[in-house]
Amino acid sequence: MRQPGVEVRPIKMISGESEFNEVFYTDATTPKGEVVGGVNNGWAVAMSLLGFERGEAAATGPIRFQAEIDRLLLLAKERGVADDPRIRQRLADAYTKVQIMRYNGMRVLTQFLAGHHPGPDAAIGKLYWSEYHKVVTELAVDILGADAMVPTGRKPSSSFSADDSGAPNSSWSWVGTFLNARAGTIYAGSSQIQRNIMGEMVLGLPKEPRP
């Protein structure tokens, strides 16, 4: 990454952070001994890497999301909206989705213990949690109301999915997580790519026509 020809241009996100970059390779080279998986086999290597990454997240992520929904339930009580039927319905929906993620994580763990290596089916968990997290953080901002426009308190200590377990119910924790939730549908494979992987490689649907 430090060799001549490699240029990294950070992209500033709505949260003010720069977790994404444009990377340009101008006449950059790689020593033969550092090629992983053989020449022209990068896609297979990347898919194996992402399969393990997404598979692991499906097994451990629900722990973080369970801690988060518990905090959100407490926030709704603190803000006096726990009896609002619309808020209660959205909280119930979020709680249900976390339980679905938990059961999917158990399924993934069972497969690991049986010797199954992560494959394209790992896209299921990635798509589910990242799309869910946009919805649940929007709910948190709605519960905060006008306070979400001038957040205070501790910012999220983790920029990956939910804030850390035991995080305070500060408005900055929720608003920061809300802003980062959009990034979750992009990094480690966008939602559109996850749907393509599931359709083509899991369900066996025909590939999109190529120009």
SENU-783504 format. One line per field, with one value per atom (N, C-alpha, C, O): atom name; x, y, z. Coordinates in nm, 3 decimals. Atoms other than C-alpha are relative to their C-alpha. Layout:
// SENU-783504
atom <- CA|... .
east <- X|... .
north <- Y|... .
up <- Z|... .
//
This chain:
// SENU-783504
atom <- N|CA|C|O|N|CA|C|O|N|CA|C|O|N|CA|C|O|N|CA|C|O|N|CA|C|O|N|CA|C|O|N|CA|C|O|N|CA|C|O|N|CA|C|O|N|CA|C|O|N|CA|C|O|N|CA|C|O|N|CA|C|O|N|CA|C|O|N|CA|C|O|N|CA|C|O|N|CA|C|O|N|CA|C|O|N|CA|C|O|N|CA|C|O|N|CA|C|O|N|CA|C|O|N|CA|C|O|N|CA|C|O|N|CA|C|O|N|CA|C|O|N|CA|C|O|N|CA|C|O|N|CA|C|O|N|CA|C|O|N|CA|C|O|N|CA|C|O|N|CA|C|O|N|CA|C|O|N|CA|C|O|N|CA|C|O|N|CA|C|O|N|CA|C|O|N|CA|C|O|N|CA|C|O|N|CA|C|O|N|CA|C|O|N|CA|C|O|N|CA|C|O|N|CA|C|O|N|CA|C|O|N|CA|C|O|N|CA|C|O|N|CA|C|O|N|CA|C|O|N|CA|C|O|N|CA|C|O|N|CA|C|O|N|CA|C|O|N|CA|C|O|N|CA|C|O|N|CA|C|O|N|CA|C|O|N|CA|C|O|N|CA|C|O|N|CA|C|O|N|CA|C|O|N|CA|C|O|N|CA|C|O|N|CA|C|O|N|CA|C|O|N|CA|C|O|N|CA|C|O|N|CA|C|O|N|CA|C|O|N|CA|C|O|N|CA|C|O|N|CA|C|O|N|CA|C|O|N|CA|C|O|N|CA|C|O|N|CA|C|O|N|CA|C|O|N|CA|C|O|N|CA|C|O|N|CA|C|O|N|CA|C|O|N|CA|C|O|N|CA|C|O|N|CA|C|O|N|CA|C|O|N|CA|C|O|N|CA|C|O|N|CA|C|O|N|CA|C|O|N|CA|C|O|N|CA|C|O|N|CA|C|O|N|CA|C|O|N|CA|C|O|N|CA|C|O|N|CA|C|O|N|CA|C|O|N|CA|C|O|N|CA|C|O|N|CA|C|O|N|CA|C|O|N|CA|C|O|N|CA|C|O|N|CA|C|O|N|CA|C|O|N|CA|C|O|N|CA|C|O|N|CA|C|O|N|CA|C|O|N|CA|C|O|N|CA|C|O|N|CA|C|O|N|CA|C|O|N|CA|C|O|N|CA|C|O|N|CA|C|O|N|CA|C|O|N|CA|C|O|N|CA|C|O|N|CA|C|O|N|CA|C|O|N|CA|C|O|N|CA|C|O|N|CA|C|O|N|CA|C|O|N|CA|C|O|N|CA|C|O|N|CA|C|O|N|CA|C|O|N|CA|C|O|N|CA|C|O|N|CA|C|O|N|CA|C|O|N|CA|C|O|N|CA|C|O|N|CA|C|O|N|CA|C|O|N|CA|C|O|N|CA|C|O|N|CA|C|O|N|CA|C|O|N|CA|C|O|N|CA|C|O|N|CA|C|O|N|CA|C|O|N|CA|C|O|N|CA|C|O|N|CA|C|O|N|CA|C|O|N|CA|C|O|N|CA|C|O|N|CA|C|O|N|CA|C|O|N|CA|C|O|N|CA|C|O|N|CA|C|O|N|CA|C|O|N|CA|C|O|N|CA|C|O|N|CA|C|O|N|CA|C|O|N|CA|C|O|N|CA|C|O|N|CA|C|O|N|CA|C|O|N|CA|C|O|N|CA|C|O|N|CA|C|O|N|CA|C|O|N|CA|C|O|N|CA|C|O|N|CA|C|O|N|CA|C|O|N|CA|C|O|N|CA|C|O|N|CA|C|O|N|CA|C|O|N|CA|C|O|N|CA|C|O|N|CA|C|O|N|CA|C|O|N|CA|C|O|N|CA|C|O|N|CA|C|O|N|CA|C|O|N|CA|C|O|N|CA|C|O|N|CA|C|O|N|CA|C|O|N|CA|C|O|N|CA|C|O|N|CA|C|O|N|CA|C|O|N|CA|C|O|N|CA|C|O|N|CA|C|O|N|CA|C|O|N|CA|C|O|N|CA|C|O|N|CA|C|O|N|CA|C|O|N|CA|C|O|N|CA|C|O|N|CA|C|O|N|CA|C|O|N|CA|C|O|N|CA|C|O|N|CA|C|O|N|CA|C|O .
east <- 0.082|0.000|0.086|0.038|-0.086|0.299|0.086|0.161|-0.084|0.458|-0.047|-0.163|0.040|0.459|-0.112|-0.112|0.110|0.143|-0.128|-0.233|0.120|-0.099|-0.046|0.027|0.054|-0.316|-0.134|-0.223|0.122|-0.585|-0.064|-0.002|0.074|-0.848|-0.119|-0.217|0.110|-1.070|-0.129|-0.126|0.133|-1.444|-0.066|-0.087|0.062|-1.604|-0.148|-0.219|0.139|-1.938|-0.086|-0.035|0.093|-2.248|0.027|-0.008|-0.032|-2.126|0.123|0.154|-0.122|-1.811|0.124|0.236|-0.113|-1.591|0.035|-0.040|-0.046|-1.393|0.038|0.155|-0.024|-1.432|0.013|0.059|-0.010|-1.447|0.104|0.128|-0.101|-1.180|-0.014|-0.064|-0.030|-1.119|0.147|0.231|-0.139|-0.801|0.038|-0.029|-0.047|-0.609|0.134|0.224|-0.125|-0.337|0.054|0.003|-0.059|-0.122|0.137|0.235|-0.124|0.142|0.056|0.177|-0.044|0.154|0.023|-0.046|-0.032|0.304|-0.004|-0.001|0.000|0.294|0.108|0.111|-0.100|0.590|-0.069|-0.173|0.060|0.518|-0.027|-0.126|0.014|0.566|-0.114|-0.149|0.108|0.284|-0.138|-0.238|0.129|0.013|-0.071|-0.015|0.079|-0.259|-0.096|-0.176|0.097|-0.445|0.031|-0.047|-0.036|-0.266|-0.043|-0.138|0.029|-0.268|-0.139|-0.179|0.135|-0.613|-0.103|-0.207|0.096|-0.784|-0.046|-0.091|0.032|-0.850|-0.146|-0.176|0.143|-1.230|-0.032|-0.107|0.026|-1.233|0.057|-0.005|-0.062|-0.996|-0.087|-0.112|0.084|-1.212|-0.131|-0.176|0.127|-1.531|0.018|-0.070|-0.027|-1.374|0.017|-0.036|-0.022|-1.259|-0.132|-0.159|0.126|-1.599|-0.097|-0.178|0.085|-1.774|0.027|-0.066|-0.036|-1.583|-0.039|-0.089|0.033|-1.633|-0.150|-0.192|0.146|-2.009|-0.053|-0.146|0.046|-2.049|0.024|-0.062|-0.032|-1.875|-0.092|-0.137|0.087|-2.082|-0.142|-0.209|0.135|-2.405|-0.009|-0.116|0.001|-2.303|0.016|-0.041|-0.029|-2.181|-0.077|-0.102|0.070|-2.367|-0.127|-0.151|0.124|-2.700|0.020|-0.071|-0.026|-2.537|0.002|-0.055|-0.006|-2.464|-0.138|-0.177|0.131|-2.807|-0.101|-0.192|0.088|-2.980|0.026|-0.068|-0.033|-2.794|-0.053|-0.096|0.048|-2.891|-0.151|-0.200|0.146|-3.263|-0.043|-0.143|0.030|-3.260|0.016|-0.064|-0.020|-3.120|-0.111|-0.155|0.104|-3.380|-0.133|-0.206|0.121|-3.664|0.006|-0.094|-0.018|-3.523|-0.013|-0.070|0.009|-3.491|-0.146|-0.185|0.142|-3.858|-0.072|-0.158|0.060|-3.954|0.046|-0.034|-0.055|-3.723|-0.063|-0.084|0.055|-3.872|-0.153|-0.214|0.144|-4.231|-0.083|-0.198|0.074|-4.329|-0.025|-0.071|0.013|-4.337|-0.145|-0.170|0.142|-4.720|-0.061|-0.178|0.049|-4.752|-0.017|0.081|0.022|-4.912|0.087|0.126|-0.084|-4.711|0.144|0.209|-0.136|-4.382|0.008|0.105|0.001|-4.475|0.004|0.074|0.001|-4.547|0.138|0.184|-0.132|-4.212|0.105|0.197|-0.091|-4.030|-0.018|0.080|0.027|-4.200|0.058|0.114|-0.055|-4.100|0.152|0.209|-0.146|-3.738|0.043|0.139|-0.033|-3.732|-0.012|0.072|0.021|-3.870|0.115|0.162|-0.108|-3.601|0.131|0.209|-0.120|-3.326|-0.006|0.096|0.012|-3.462|0.023|0.083|-0.024|-3.463|0.150|0.201|-0.145|-3.097|0.068|0.164|-0.059|-3.022|-0.014|0.080|0.020|-3.174|0.083|0.133|-0.085|-2.991|0.145|0.218|-0.136|-2.669|0.021|0.128|-0.009|-2.741|0.014|0.088|-0.009|-2.791|0.142|0.196|-0.135|-2.455|0.100|0.188|-0.091|-2.277|-0.012|0.089|0.021|-2.432|0.069|0.129|-0.068|-2.303|0.151|0.218|-0.144|-1.954|0.045|0.144|-0.036|-1.948|-0.008|0.060|0.013|-2.052|0.105|0.104|-0.106|-1.751|-0.032|0.045|0.038|-1.934|0.076|0.075|-0.071|-1.721|-0.096|-0.186|0.091|-1.890|0.000|0.105|0.015|-2.021|-0.087|-0.099|0.084|-2.254|-0.120|-0.176|0.114|-2.529|0.029|-0.063|-0.034|-2.338|-0.055|-0.064|0.057|-2.487|-0.135|-0.178|0.132|-2.821|0.011|-0.064|-0.016|-2.700|0.043|-0.008|-0.048|-2.515|-0.112|-0.127|0.111|-2.817|-0.102|-0.153|0.106|-3.055|0.037|-0.041|-0.032|-2.867|0.022|-0.016|-0.029|-2.756|-0.127|-0.139|0.126|-3.105|-0.083|-0.149|0.070|-3.255|0.054|-0.023|-0.059|-3.010|-0.038|-0.042|0.050|-3.125|-0.135|-0.161|0.137|-3.482|0.000|-0.069|0.004|-3.409|0.065|0.022|-0.060|-3.182|-0.089|-0.087|0.100|-3.450|-0.104|-0.149|0.094|-3.684|0.060|-0.008|-0.065|-3.430|-0.002|-0.026|0.002|-3.408|-0.142|-0.159|0.138|-3.789|-0.034|-0.107|0.025|-3.797|0.069|0.013|-0.072|-3.537|-0.069|-0.060|0.069|-3.743|0.096|0.200|-0.080|-3.600|0.142|0.233|-0.134|-3.304|0.098|0.219|-0.088|-3.169|0.067|0.170|-0.058|-3.102|0.119|0.201|-0.113|-2.860|0.052|0.038|-0.040|-2.710|0.105|0.191|-0.095|-2.519|0.044|-0.015|-0.048|-2.323|0.110|0.170|-0.109|-2.079|-0.036|-0.144|0.021|-2.045|0.022|0.080|-0.021|-2.049|0.149|0.228|-0.141|-1.721|0.033|0.150|-0.020|-1.772|-0.076|-0.192|0.066|-1.846|-0.051|-0.107|0.047|-1.925|-0.132|-0.137|0.137|-2.299|-0.038|-0.028|0.050|-2.430|0.113|0.230|-0.097|-2.256|0.037|-0.032|-0.045|-2.066|-0.106|-0.183|0.091|-2.265|0.031|0.147|-0.018|-2.321|0.017|0.047|-0.012|-2.310|-0.110|-0.219|0.101|-2.495|-0.112|-0.093|0.113|-2.836|0.006|-0.094|-0.014|-2.699|-0.053|-0.054|0.051|-2.847|0.110|0.083|-0.109|-2.502|0.027|0.061|-0.021|-2.468|-0.097|-0.059|0.101|-2.794|0.010|-0.001|-0.007|-2.756|0.123|0.117|-0.121|-2.399|-0.017|0.029|0.026|-2.509|-0.097|-0.083|0.095|-2.800|0.072|0.042|-0.074|-2.562|0.089|0.103|-0.087|-2.326|-0.078|-0.022|0.079|-2.610|-0.009|-0.018|0.004|-2.620|0.124|0.118|-0.125|-2.258|-0.007|0.058|0.011|-2.353|-0.057|-0.032|0.057|-2.544|0.096|0.061|-0.099|-2.227|0.124|0.165|-0.125|-1.917|-0.026|-0.136|0.006|-1.845|-0.098|-0.145|0.092|-2.066|-0.132|-0.201|0.124|-2.359|-0.122|-0.112|0.124|-2.718|-0.036|-0.087|0.031|-2.758|0.084|0.033|-0.088|-2.458|-0.045|-0.042|0.046|-2.589|-0.121|-0.130|0.120|-2.920|0.039|-0.018|-0.047|-2.738|0.063|0.035|-0.065|-2.526|-0.103|-0.095|0.103|-2.830|-0.083|-0.113|0.083|-3.032|0.072|0.017|-0.073|-2.763|0.066|0.063|-0.083|-2.552|-0.069|-0.026|0.073|-2.800|-0.129|-0.157|0.129|-3.136|0.011|-0.083|-0.018|-2.993|-0.077|-0.105|0.069|-3.173|0.095|0.216|-0.089|-3.040|0.071|0.018|-0.078|-2.770|-0.059|-0.130|0.046|-2.843|0.061|0.177|-0.055|-2.802|0.118|0.115|-0.118|-2.465|-0.005|-0.051|0.004|-2.427|0.093|0.103 .
north <- -0.121|0.000|0.126|0.233|-0.119|0.235|0.016|0.113|-0.006|0.164|0.110|0.152|-0.101|0.422|-0.055|-0.172|0.040|0.413|-0.033|-0.043|0.028|0.335|0.130|0.187|-0.125|0.636|-0.027|-0.086|0.019|0.632|0.136|0.226|-0.125|0.906|-0.027|-0.088|0.023|0.900|0.068|0.177|-0.054|0.958|0.037|-0.049|-0.044|1.166|-0.034|0.002|0.044|1.018|0.101|0.200|-0.091|1.185|0.009|0.108|0.000|1.089|0.085|0.110|-0.077|1.297|-0.086|-0.034|0.092|0.986|-0.038|-0.013|0.045|0.841|-0.147|-0.182|0.144|0.465|-0.061|-0.174|0.047|0.432|0.083|0.200|-0.069|0.521|-0.036|-0.142|0.034|0.542|-0.039|0.032|0.045|0.346|-0.015|-0.085|0.004|0.394|-0.071|-0.045|0.074|0.159|0.040|-0.005|-0.047|0.328|-0.066|-0.026|0.074|0.085|-0.063|-0.084|0.066|-0.074|-0.149|-0.207|0.141|-0.424|-0.075|-0.016|0.086|-0.719|-0.106|-0.174|0.107|-0.949|-0.136|-0.161|0.130|-1.300|-0.080|-0.153|0.076|-1.443|0.045|-0.023|-0.052|-1.230|-0.020|0.027|0.029|-1.349|-0.110|-0.218|0.097|-1.530|-0.074|-0.011|0.080|-1.815|-0.014|-0.076|0.014|-1.788|0.120|0.190|-0.113|-1.533|-0.017|-0.127|-0.004|-1.435|-0.079|-0.118|0.073|-1.612|0.085|0.033|-0.090|-1.305|-0.004|0.009|0.001|-1.330|-0.116|-0.098|0.116|-1.680|0.022|-0.015|-0.030|-1.566|0.099|0.081|-0.101|-1.261|-0.060|-0.027|0.061|-1.469|-0.092|-0.098|0.086|-1.717|0.085|0.054|-0.093|-1.430|0.056|0.054|-0.062|-1.262|-0.103|-0.072|0.106|-1.595|-0.023|-0.036|0.017|-1.640|0.123|0.110|-0.123|-1.275|0.010|0.037|-0.009|-1.279|-0.112|-0.091|0.113|-1.623|0.022|-0.007|-0.029|-1.521|0.106|0.096|-0.108|-1.204|-0.051|-0.003|0.055|-1.406|-0.071|-0.075|0.074|-1.609|0.090|0.061|-0.084|-1.326|0.131|0.187|-0.128|-1.019|0.009|0.113|-0.009|-1.106|0.034|0.087|-0.036|-1.067|0.152|0.206|-0.145|-0.703|0.061|0.158|-0.055|-0.645|-0.024|0.056|0.024|-0.802|0.104|0.158|-0.104|-0.566|0.135|0.216|-0.127|-0.278|0.014|0.119|-0.010|-0.359|0.012|0.077|-0.016|-0.392|0.146|0.199|-0.142|-0.039|0.084|0.183|-0.078|0.084|-0.010|0.088|0.016|-0.060|0.089|0.152|-0.086|0.121|0.147|0.226|-0.139|0.445|0.040|0.152|-0.030|0.424|0.026|0.113|-0.022|0.396|0.132|0.207|-0.124|0.681|0.122|0.225|-0.112|0.905|0.005|0.095|-0.003|0.818|-0.035|0.006|0.036|0.668|-0.150|-0.200|0.145|0.300|-0.045|-0.157|0.036|0.306|0.050|0.024|-0.045|0.471|-0.122|-0.192|0.122|0.197|-0.010|-0.120|0.005|0.295|-0.034|-0.111|0.030|0.290|-0.146|-0.215|0.138|-0.039|-0.099|-0.200|0.089|-0.199|-0.008|-0.116|-0.003|-0.090|-0.066|-0.131|0.068|-0.206|-0.152|-0.227|0.144|-0.546|-0.057|-0.167|0.044|-0.572|-0.012|-0.108|0.002|-0.488|-0.117|-0.187|0.111|-0.736|-0.134|-0.222|0.124|-1.009|-0.025|-0.138|0.015|-0.944|-0.040|-0.117|0.039|-0.972|-0.149|-0.218|0.143|-1.313|-0.085|-0.192|0.071|-1.423|-0.006|-0.110|0.000|-1.318|-0.097|-0.164|0.091|-1.513|-0.145|-0.224|0.138|-1.831|-0.030|-0.142|0.021|-1.784|-0.019|-0.100|0.017|-1.746|-0.139|-0.197|0.138|-2.078|-0.099|-0.197|0.087|-2.237|0.002|-0.103|-0.013|-2.102|-0.072|-0.143|0.068|-2.225|-0.151|-0.222|0.145|-2.570|-0.051|-0.158|0.039|-2.582|-0.001|-0.090|-0.004|-2.479|-0.124|-0.187|0.115|-2.753|-0.130|-0.228|0.119|-3.003|-0.001|-0.090|-0.002|-2.902|0.076|0.070|-0.075|-2.680|0.131|0.208|-0.127|-2.396|0.106|0.074|-0.105|-2.061|0.010|-0.001|-0.012|-2.019|0.119|0.211|-0.113|-1.788|0.022|0.131|-0.016|-1.855|0.099|0.144|-0.099|-1.625|0.138|0.224|-0.128|-1.338|0.024|0.139|-0.014|-1.406|0.087|0.183|-0.074|-1.281|0.143|0.234|-0.136|-0.980|0.089|0.202|-0.079|-0.861|0.030|0.142|-0.016|-0.916|0.103|0.194|-0.090|-0.737|0.143|0.238|-0.137|-0.439|0.075|0.195|-0.065|-0.368|0.024|0.128|-0.017|-0.422|0.122|0.198|-0.104|-0.178|0.140|0.232|-0.131|0.110|0.029|0.141|-0.017|0.055|0.027|0.117|-0.013|0.016|0.130|0.188|-0.127|0.322|0.118|0.221|-0.102|0.528|0.008|0.116|0.003|0.418|0.070|0.145|-0.065|0.529|0.151|0.223|-0.144|0.874|0.056|0.165|-0.045|0.899|0.006|0.095|-0.001|0.811|0.120|0.182|-0.115|1.080|0.132|0.229|-0.122|1.337|0.112|0.089|-0.118|1.686|-0.009|0.054|0.013|1.586|-0.063|-0.046|0.062|1.388|0.104|0.076|-0.104|1.715|0.068|0.128|-0.058|1.834|-0.106|-0.089|0.112|1.508|0.040|0.124|-0.025|1.511|-0.134|-0.238|0.121|1.260|-0.068|-0.009|0.075|0.993|-0.049|-0.104|0.053|0.911|-0.151|-0.205|0.146|0.544|-0.032|0.031|0.040|0.373|-0.101|-0.128|0.095|0.123|0.050|0.089|-0.042|0.213|-0.119|-0.102|0.120|-0.147|-0.046|-0.083|0.038|-0.228|0.074|0.196|-0.064|-0.161|0.061|0.025|-0.052|0.046|-0.114|-0.216|0.106|-0.155|-0.034|0.053|0.041|-0.356|0.081|0.102|-0.083|-0.147|0.147|0.226|-0.141|0.180|0.082|0.030|-0.084|0.471|0.034|0.030|-0.038|0.576|0.149|0.220|-0.140|0.911|0.020|-0.072|-0.027|1.080|-0.012|-0.050|0.012|1.088|-0.147|-0.179|0.142|0.711|-0.048|-0.119|0.045|0.656|0.071|0.008|-0.074|0.933|-0.041|-0.056|0.044|0.831|-0.137|-0.162|0.133|0.471|0.007|-0.067|-0.022|0.589|0.045|-0.005|-0.050|0.776|-0.109|-0.119|0.107|0.477|-0.117|-0.197|0.115|0.234|-0.006|-0.114|0.000|0.342|-0.067|-0.135|0.061|0.234|-0.153|-0.223|0.145|-0.115|-0.071|-0.190|0.061|-0.174|0.008|-0.029|-0.013|-0.102|-0.084|-0.166|0.073|-0.239|-0.150|-0.194|0.148|-0.614|-0.052|-0.165|0.041|-0.622|0.072|0.059|-0.077|-0.396|-0.092|-0.209|0.079|-0.513|-0.053|-0.164|0.044|-0.530|-0.121|-0.215|0.114|-0.763|-0.124|-0.235|0.114|-0.980|-0.067|-0.190|0.057|-1.024|-0.077|-0.182|0.072|-1.120|-0.134|-0.237|0.124|-1.377|-0.103|-0.220|0.092|-1.528|-0.054|-0.174|0.042|-1.536|-0.097|-0.200|0.080|-1.680|-0.123|-0.231|0.107|-1.895|-0.085|-0.197|0.076|-2.004|-0.056|-0.175|0.041|-2.016|-0.055|-0.117|0.054|-2.101|0.075|0.019|-0.079|-1.821|0.040|0.044|-0.038|-1.713|0.129|0.217|-0.121|-1.450|0.115|0.094|-0.116|-1.098|0.000|-0.040|-0.003|-1.053|0.098|0.207|-0.084|-0.913|0.074|0.018|-0.075|-0.639|-0.062|-0.012 .
up <- 0.000|0.000|0.000|-0.038|-0.007|0.049|-0.125|-0.136|0.118|-0.288|-0.096|-0.090|0.100|-0.571|-0.088|-0.124|0.087|-0.780|0.074|0.011|-0.078|-0.495|0.066|0.147|-0.054|-0.410|0.069|0.008|-0.079|-0.137|0.024|0.080|-0.020|-0.136|0.093|0.050|-0.095|0.178|-0.046|-0.103|0.031|0.128|0.133|0.218|-0.124|0.403|-0.002|-0.095|-0.006|0.511|0.074|0.128|-0.066|0.653|0.150|0.213|-0.142|1.002|0.031|0.147|-0.019|0.947|-0.001|-0.001|0.001|0.945|-0.143|-0.237|0.133|0.655|0.008|0.025|-0.004|0.656|-0.139|-0.153|0.138|0.277|-0.074|-0.043|0.079|0.025|-0.148|-0.183|0.138|-0.345|-0.002|0.054|0.008|-0.420|-0.147|-0.223|0.138|-0.744|-0.006|0.074|0.022|-0.869|-0.138|-0.241|0.125|-1.133|-0.018|0.044|0.026|-1.263|0.128|0.140|-0.123|-0.916|-0.030|-0.114|0.021|-0.898|0.132|0.239|-0.118|-0.658|-0.017|-0.120|0.010|-0.587|-0.016|0.046|0.029|-0.712|0.127|0.135|-0.123|-0.364|0.088|0.184|-0.081|-0.225|-0.064|-0.010|0.065|-0.468|0.077|0.099|-0.078|-0.271|-0.092|-0.162|0.075|-0.439|-0.148|-0.221|0.141|-0.773|-0.082|-0.047|0.089|-1.054|-0.062|-0.100|0.060|-1.186|0.079|0.024|-0.083|-0.896|0.118|0.220|-0.111|-0.683|0.043|0.162|-0.034|-0.703|0.094|0.191|-0.086|-0.550|0.140|0.240|-0.130|-0.273|0.078|0.197|-0.066|-0.198|0.049|0.159|-0.040|-0.189|0.121|0.207|-0.117|0.055|0.125|0.232|-0.112|0.278|0.051|0.171|-0.040|0.275|0.056|0.143|-0.054|0.335|0.147|0.227|-0.141|0.661|0.081|0.193|-0.072|0.758|0.026|0.138|-0.014|0.694|0.087|0.165|-0.080|0.848|0.148|0.231|-0.140|1.168|0.056|0.170|-0.047|1.191|0.026|0.117|-0.021|1.157|0.133|0.195|-0.125|1.461|0.123|0.228|-0.116|1.686|0.001|0.108|0.009|1.560|0.083|0.144|-0.078|1.724|0.147|0.211|-0.140|2.066|0.015|0.110|-0.004|1.990|-0.025|0.040|0.033|1.836|0.113|0.132|-0.114|2.138|0.108|0.167|-0.098|2.370|-0.044|0.038|0.053|2.143|0.015|0.056|-0.009|2.133|0.146|0.175|-0.143|2.514|0.041|0.117|-0.029|2.532|-0.060|-0.001|0.068|2.285|0.076|0.087|-0.081|2.493|0.123|0.161|-0.116|2.794|-0.038|0.038|0.046|2.594|-0.021|0.014|0.022|2.493|0.133|0.140|-0.132|2.862|0.059|0.114|-0.054|2.962|-0.066|-0.001|0.075|2.691|0.008|-0.050|-0.020|2.789|-0.121|-0.132|0.121|2.452|-0.010|-0.113|0.004|2.545|-0.017|-0.062|0.012|2.549|-0.131|-0.158|0.130|2.207|-0.089|-0.115|0.077|1.992|-0.125|-0.164|0.121|1.682|0.036|-0.034|-0.045|1.872|0.047|0.017|-0.049|2.041|-0.116|-0.108|0.115|1.703|-0.066|-0.103|0.062|1.563|0.090|0.041|-0.093|1.877|-0.008|-0.007|0.009|1.852|-0.129|-0.130|0.128|1.487|0.008|-0.042|-0.014|1.570|0.088|0.057|-0.091|1.859|-0.072|-0.055|0.075|1.631|-0.097|-0.110|0.097|1.370|0.069|0.012|-0.074|1.633|0.034|0.026|-0.032|1.737|-0.125|-0.116|0.126|1.371|-0.028|-0.070|0.019|1.347|0.096|0.059|-0.099|1.664|-0.043|-0.031|0.046|1.524|-0.124|-0.140|0.117|1.195|0.044|-0.014|-0.053|1.396|0.057|0.040|-0.051|1.571|-0.116|-0.106|0.117|1.230|-0.058|-0.094|0.052|1.112|0.088|0.039|-0.094|1.426|-0.013|-0.010|0.015|1.384|-0.126|-0.125|0.124|1.026|0.018|-0.033|-0.024|1.139|0.076|0.040|-0.083|1.402|-0.080|-0.048|0.084|1.134|-0.112|-0.197|0.100|0.922|-0.127|-0.223|0.120|0.673|-0.005|0.091|0.016|0.540|-0.053|-0.131|0.047|0.481|-0.152|-0.216|0.144|0.130|-0.032|0.048|0.041|-0.060|0.091|0.094|-0.089|0.196|0.113|0.181|-0.104|0.434|-0.035|0.052|0.041|0.231|0.068|0.081|-0.064|0.406|0.124|0.141|-0.124|0.742|-0.023|0.043|0.027|0.599|-0.050|-0.004|0.053|0.401|0.109|0.119|-0.100|0.692|0.105|0.134|-0.111|0.967|-0.048|0.022|0.044|0.757|-0.037|-0.010|0.033|0.624|0.128|0.141|-0.129|0.972|0.075|0.134|-0.084|1.128|-0.045|0.036|0.045|0.909|0.065|0.109|-0.052|1.032|0.150|0.197|-0.145|1.402|0.046|0.146|-0.041|1.418|-0.039|0.028|0.031|1.241|0.113|0.149|-0.113|1.521|0.121|0.190|-0.113|1.780|-0.014|0.084|0.024|1.621|0.020|0.073|-0.020|1.618|0.148|0.192|-0.144|1.988|0.065|0.156|-0.055|2.062|-0.036|0.039|0.040|1.874|-0.033|-0.096|0.034|1.849|0.057|0.003|-0.058|2.070|-0.099|-0.086|0.099|1.773|-0.089|-0.150|0.085|1.591|0.066|-0.003|-0.074|1.864|0.098|0.219|-0.087|1.997|0.102|0.076|-0.109|2.323|0.058|0.029|-0.066|2.528|-0.080|-0.170|0.061|2.422|-0.139|-0.161|0.135|2.054|0.001|0.095|0.005|1.946|0.003|-0.067|-0.006|2.035|-0.108|-0.135|0.109|1.755|-0.122|-0.113|0.123|1.395|-0.080|-0.188|0.069|1.299|0.060|0.177|-0.041|1.323|0.128|0.133|-0.121|1.676|0.082|0.067|-0.096|1.941|0.096|0.101|-0.090|2.202|0.105|0.147|-0.107|2.455|0.126|0.160|-0.119|2.767|-0.030|0.059|0.037|2.572|0.069|0.094|-0.064|2.736|-0.097|-0.219|0.083|2.610|-0.034|-0.024|0.037|2.499|-0.141|-0.223|0.133|2.198|-0.105|-0.219|0.097|2.032|-0.033|-0.147|0.027|2.070|-0.105|-0.198|0.095|1.884|-0.134|-0.239|0.125|1.627|-0.080|-0.202|0.069|1.547|-0.062|-0.174|0.053|1.504|-0.117|-0.214|0.109|1.287|-0.127|-0.236|0.116|1.057|-0.059|-0.181|0.047|1.036|-0.058|-0.133|0.045|0.966|-0.152|-0.209|0.146|0.602|-0.058|-0.160|0.049|0.562|0.009|-0.069|-0.016|0.682|-0.121|-0.141|0.120|0.359|-0.119|-0.230|0.106|0.160|0.029|-0.053|-0.027|0.336|0.014|0.049|0.001|0.319|-0.105|-0.097|0.107|0.009|0.012|0.113|-0.006|-0.074|0.000|-0.036|-0.004|-0.029|-0.139|-0.153|0.136|-0.406|-0.038|-0.100|0.029|-0.435|0.079|0.027|-0.080|-0.149|-0.065|-0.067|0.065|-0.331|-0.126|-0.156|0.119|-0.650|0.039|-0.024|-0.045|-0.463|0.043|0.006|-0.048|-0.294|-0.116|-0.121|0.112|-0.615|-0.092|-0.131|0.099|-0.840|0.060|0.001|-0.054|-0.607|0.106|0.133|-0.102|-0.338|-0.059|-0.045|0.055|-0.519|-0.143|-0.193|0.135|-0.861|-0.107|-0.213|0.100|-1.043|-0.112|-0.091|0.111|-1.384|0.029|0.098|-0.021|-1.386|-0.081|-0.179|0.073|-1.496|-0.141|-0.157|0.136|-1.873|-0.008|0.049|0.015|-1.967|-0.134|-0.233|0.126|-2.231|-0.104|-0.216 .
//
